[in-house]
Amino acid sequence: MIKIPEIIGLPPWNLEAKTNSMMLNAMPIATIHPSVPAFQEGLDLFILGDAWSTYKQLLNSHGFDVNSGTKYIKVAFLADSFPTDTFQNEYGENFLQKMTDVASQGAADISQFLGAKSLSGAFGKVKDSLRSKGVVAKGIAEGMEMGAAAGRDLMGALQTISGGGGIARGVNLVDRLAAGARIDFPQVWKTSSFTPSYTMTVRLYNPAPGSDEATNKYIIGPIAALMLLGTPISEDGATYSWPFLHRVKSAGIYDLDPAFIGGITIVKGGDQQSIAYNQRLAMVDVRIDFGSLYNTMVASNSANPARPTLKKYLNSMKQQKPIFNRTGEEKLYATKIDTTNKVPPTTTDTSTSTAKVRVATVKADTATRLKAQT
């Protein structure tokens, strides 16, 4: 069983012990927790349950193993494509907007052709145009005149009843709407969306392409570990089902829970096409695209672990990973804030045209060394 590195994606480790901590400090680190849906009552339907044992069995069946002290895969990724979070609100017309569209497209076009702002005005213009025509046209005009008169009588009656109030204004409004007029109502909220775009590039290095052990440990094994995170799972070899779900966490950058892997791209040889003479890969870039199972992020005080919230989003950016010195023994940051006032150092102006006398000092140092040798 070949053990893959504890942190996948770091440059060759332990070539120079004092540079290990520097490499670890310089690269962002993420943890990926393989999970499966666990049903729960309520509108969230399920939460993520631990699936580490299943994942580890699959990895072992391919001939590789990981550090047994953890229940996640730890990866170091390049800072070439940092996350982009998009929050959007969609607004649209309300139901009153559709209710006021009482005129058909044809009626609105005819009213515009006639230059009429209301249905009664359109009737009047058509009546005047037909009055000078034949008997049939005259009858049509008289019928339209009666209809218009009836409409005026109805509007007058409503105006009398309401004392010139809202009913009459409503009737006039309907008269204009029937001719194709429009009302601009304020838009109302329809939905919101949260679209995280998280892509990490894990670069795998092979320090010795001619070595079977190095190739398996630094290239083949890590690719197997990463591919198992997003590959559909088959129990009988004939049918397959969904891949693992995940919690993806990178301190100070994001904490995506629950998450899915939308795609894995393997660039053999990397951007530099680094391939050895024996055609073994000296470098591989693995690009992983993550997404959220939820389409929205809400502002809520409830501690619901099953969906993205603004509180979880902000807390993820408060976190930080430990930073160590070159020996890896001492943390370089403190939890307390230094409130001491910083005073700039005092300086003294000197003339660069006058050189200091150093000949006597050199002579004294030389005499001392010579005396020590005798």
C-alpha positions, 0 to 999 in steps of 0.5 A: 500500500503506497502512502500519498503525501499528507498535503497533496500539491506541495512542491517536493518535501524535505529536500531542504528541511528549512524551506518546508515551513516557507513553502507551507506558509506561501500556499493556500491550503484547503480541506475536502471532507467526503460526505453523503446525504443524511436525511433530516426532517424539515424543508432542508431534506438532508444534511451532510453525513461523514463518508470517510470510511467509504472513501478510504476503502475505495482509495485502498482498493486502488492501491493507495492510502492516506494519513489515518489520523484525519478524515479529510483530504488536505490539498495545497493549491495555486493562488491563480484563480481565487473565488468569485462570489456573485449575489443577485436579486431579481425584480419583475412586474407585479400581477397588477401590471398584467391586469391593466393590459385590458386592450388587445394588441389590435385595439391598441394599434387601431387607437394609435392609427386614429390618434385617439387616447381613449376608446370613446375617442376612437369611437368618435373618430370612426363615427365621424369618418363613417357619417358621410358614407352610405346608408350602411355606414350611416347605420354603423355610425349611428350605432357607434353614436348610441354606444358612445352616448351610453358610455357617456351617460354611464360615466356621467352617472358614476361621476354624479354618484361619486361626486366626481370622486374615484369611480369616475376616475376609474371609469376614465382610466378603464376608457384609456386602458381599453385604447392601449394606455399603460400604467407603470407600477413599481417592480416587486422582488421575485427571487435571489441567487447566490452563485459561488465560483470556486476553482482550485488548481492543485499542481502535482510535482514528480521529483524523480520521473524515472522512479516508480515509487516517486511516480506512484506517490506524487502523481498516480496516488494523488490523482486517484485521491482527487478523482475519487472525490468527484467520480460516480460510485458503482457497487456492482460494476454495472450501475452507478450512482451519485459521487460524494458530496463535500464540505470544502474549507480554506481558512480565511477564504471560504467554507462551502457546505454543502458543496459538489464537484462540478468538474475535474480537469487534468492537464498532463505535463502542466502548463509547462508540458513537463514530461521526462524523456521516458514519457513519465509525467514530471508535473500534472495540474488538477483543476477542480470546480466546486459549487453550492447545492443551494441557490441562495444565501440568507441572512438568518440568526438560526444556527442551521448547518444545512444551508449557506448563511451570511453569518457562516460566510463572514465567519469563514473569512475571519479564520486563519491558518497558523504560520511558522518560522523556518524551523517550523517550531514557532508561530509568527503571529500573535492573538493579541493586538499590539497597542504600543505607539510606534515611534520612528527612529531618530536619524542624524544628517551626515556629510557624504563628502567627508570620509571617516578615518579608518586607517588607524582602526585597520592598523590596530586590527592587523597588529592584534592578529599578528600578535596573536599568531606569534 
